């Protein structure tokens, strides 16, 4: 009996309770509005025959209204800024400043989604404005192999991966193929990428169901 009592009195180790992370438990995809802002990169050709492309940086802002769980209409504004190579010239101009702004809208489709991540595809159409002569001191852009300042067709086709941090916040990675028609010589394809933060507004402007 003494031995049995001794065994019964031996303390039993219990591991400490680990708190469960429920921060994503309430993630759902029935919100009506979605706002996005991030930093952006684009590999851009500032002239029709330039051998060296431009690596531009800038911003990417977007607002989307979700009509259904899988379909939304998005409006997008983005700007890219940097320097561009030019053809050899007698003016001593190298690496002048160039910029591109794009204003687009189009449909979005949400694909596979779970509380941790969501995949969305989009096709955006609109315009693009290129500024190529702001640092040329009166030299015509075409003399340096650059496009003239102009507004033309612009489009962005790609998608985004949203990594949820809470029911209302997500970290977004968004690659795109952008199309422009500067110079009227046909569509030129470039690569673009942005990363930033998504903020979701649930049922804005609508009465919540009881």
Helices and strands as residue ranges (DSSP letters): H 2-8, E 33-44, E 54-66, E 71-84, E 96-113, E 117-131, G 141-144, E 150-164, E 169-180, G 182-184, E 188-201
